[in-house]
Amino acid sequence: MSTALGTFTVRALDPLADAALVHGWVTHPKAAFWLMGEAKLQDVEREYTAIAAHPHHDAFIGLHNGEPAFLMERYDPAEVELKGLYDAEPGDIGMHFLVAPADTPLHGFTLGVITAVMETMFTDPSVRRVVVEPDVRNSAVHALNKAVGFEVLGEIAKPEKNALLSTCTREQFATATGGGL
């Protein structure tokens, strides 16, 4: 996806080759809601090796102009993360994203990332809506979610956090972003 901010692409995350890179991102203080602040390198390797082996969960490195810039996860919410916590519908896909810490922030970059992530999710024609469950205290992500069309369904209790369950259909995303999916 090319934008005024540059080109965004994704590639599969390699659990061993990318572990050091991802470790620096998930343990950074700005990634507090990722819940891996105390993780060791081996913990990151183990977590992403498990994701790579899981039939209903995938992880990707997002690139901005060819350079690693964000982490993206895609999962089946009926099988992972939200199993038994909400009424899954056919065509639901779960999503997580984390923007890498930057020495020089680029205005609008995080919105560009979530837009690219959503476009990536909707490239699969079987996906009807994207489901997210950010921490209720993560107001920055709630604002980004709203900007790309997410609708809040309500608060849910997960073992590790209280989350704000939200969904976004193709139509809601297209309307919010002016896109033509």
C-alpha positions in Angstrom: 0.0 0.0 0.0 1.5 3.3 -1.0 0.4 6.5 0.8 1.6 10.1 1.3 3.7 8.6 4.1 5.4 6.0 1.9 4.9 2.4 1.2 3.6 -0.1 3.7 4.0 -3.9 3.2 4.1 -7.0 5.5 6.1 -10.2 5.5 5.8 -13.3 7.7 7.6 -12.9 11.0 10.5 -15.4 11.5 10.5 -16.3 15.2 14.2 -16.7 15.5 15.6 -14.3 12.9 13.2 -11.5 14.1 13.3 -12.2 17.8 15.9 -9.5 18.7 14.1 -6.8 16.7 10.7 -7.7 18.1 12.1 -8.0 21.6 13.2 -4.4 21.5 9.7 -3.3 20.4 7.6 -5.3 22.9 9.8 -4.4 25.9 9.8 -0.7 25.1 7.9 1.4 27.7 5.6 2.6 24.9 4.5 -1.0 24.4 3.1 -1.4 28.0 -0.2 -2.6 26.7 1.5 -5.4 24.8 2.1 -7.0 28.3 5.7 -8.2 27.5 7.6 -5.4 29.2 9.7 -7.9 31.3 10.2 -10.5 28.6 13.6 -11.9 27.8 14.8 -12.6 24.3 14.0 -16.3 24.8 10.4 -15.4 25.9 9.9 -13.6 22.6 11.4 -16.4 20.6 9.1 -18.9 22.4 6.0 -16.7 22.0 6.4 -16.2 18.3 7.5 -19.8 17.7 4.2 -20.9 19.3 2.3 -18.4 17.2 4.0 -19.7 14.0 3.1 -23.2 14.9 -0.5 -22.4 15.8 -3.1 -23.2 13.1 -5.3 -20.1 14.0 -2.7 -17.4 14.7 -0.1 -15.6 12.5 2.5 -12.9 13.0 4.0 -10.4 10.5 6.6 -7.7 10.4 5.3 -4.6 8.9 7.6 -2.6 6.7 7.6 1.1 5.9 9.6 1.9 2.8 11.2 -1.5 3.1 12.3 -1.1 6.8 10.8 -2.9 9.8 8.4 -0.6 11.5 5.5 -2.5 13.1 4.3 -5.8 14.3 1.0 -7.3 13.1 -0.9 -10.4 14.3 -3.9 -12.0 12.8 -5.9 -14.7 14.6 -9.2 -16.6 14.5 -11.1 -15.0 17.4 -13.3 -18.1 17.7 -10.2 -20.2 18.5 -7.7 -17.7 20.0 -7.9 -14.8 22.4 -11.6 -14.4 22.4 -12.8 -18.1 22.4 -15.9 -18.2 24.5 -15.9 -14.5 25.3 -18.1 -13.2 22.5 -20.4 -14.5 19.7 -18.1 -15.0 16.8 -19.6 -14.6 13.3 -18.5 -16.2 10.1 -15.8 -14.0 8.5 -14.5 -12.6 11.8 -10.7 -12.1 12.0 -8.8 -10.9 15.1 -6.0 -8.4 14.9 -3.2 -6.9 17.0 -0.7 -4.3 15.9 2.3 -2.6 17.5 4.2 0.3 16.1 8.0 0.2 16.7 9.4 3.0 18.8 10.8 5.8 16.7 13.6 8.3 17.5 11.9 10.8 15.1 8.1 10.4 15.1 6.4 10.9 11.7 3.0 12.8 12.0 0.2 10.5 11.1 2.4 7.4 11.0 0.4 5.3 13.5 -2.9 6.0 11.6 -1.1 5.0 8.4 0.0 1.8 10.0 -3.5 0.8 11.3 -4.9 1.7 7.9 -2.4 -0.5 6.2 -3.0 -3.3 8.7 -6.8 -3.1 8.0 -6.3 -3.1 4.3 -4.1 -6.2 4.7 -6.8 -7.9 6.8 -9.4 -7.2 4.1 -7.3 -8.5 1.2 -8.7 -11.9 2.2 -12.2 -12.0 0.6 -13.5 -14.3 3.4 -12.9 -11.6 6.0 -16.2 -9.8 6.8 -15.1 -7.9 9.9 -12.0 -7.3 12.0 -12.3 -7.9 15.8 -10.0 -6.2 18.4 -9.8 -6.4 22.2 -7.5 -3.6 23.4 -7.1 -2.8 27.1 -9.9 -0.4 28.2 -7.2 2.0 29.4 -5.5 2.3 26.0 -7.2 5.5 24.9 -4.7 6.1 22.1 -5.6 2.9 20.4 -9.4 3.5 21.0 -9.0 6.8 19.1 -7.2 5.1 16.2 -9.7 2.3 16.1 -12.5 4.8 15.8 -10.7 6.7 13.1 -10.7 3.6 10.9 -14.3 2.6 11.5 -14.4 0.3 14.6 -17.6 0.2 16.6 -17.4 -0.6 20.3 -19.5 -3.6 21.3 -18.6 -3.4 25.0 -16.2 -4.3 27.7 -15.1 -7.9 28.3 -13.0 -9.5 31.0 -10.0 -11.4 29.8 -7.6 -13.2 32.1 -4.9 -10.6 31.5 -6.9 -7.4 31.1 -10.3 -5.7 30.8 -10.7 -5.2 27.1 -12.9 -3.1 24.9 -14.3 -5.5 22.3 -14.8 -3.7 19.0 -15.5 -4.7 15.4 -15.1 -3.1 12.0 -16.7 -4.3 8.8 -15.4 -3.7 5.3 -18.1 -1.1 4.9 -17.3 0.7 8.1 -13.6 0.8 7.2 -14.3 2.1 3.7 -16.7 4.8 5.0 -14.2 5.9 7.7 -11.2 6.0 5.5 -12.8 7.0 2.1 -11.4 3.7 0.7 -13.0 1.6 -1.8 -12.6 -2.0 -0.6 
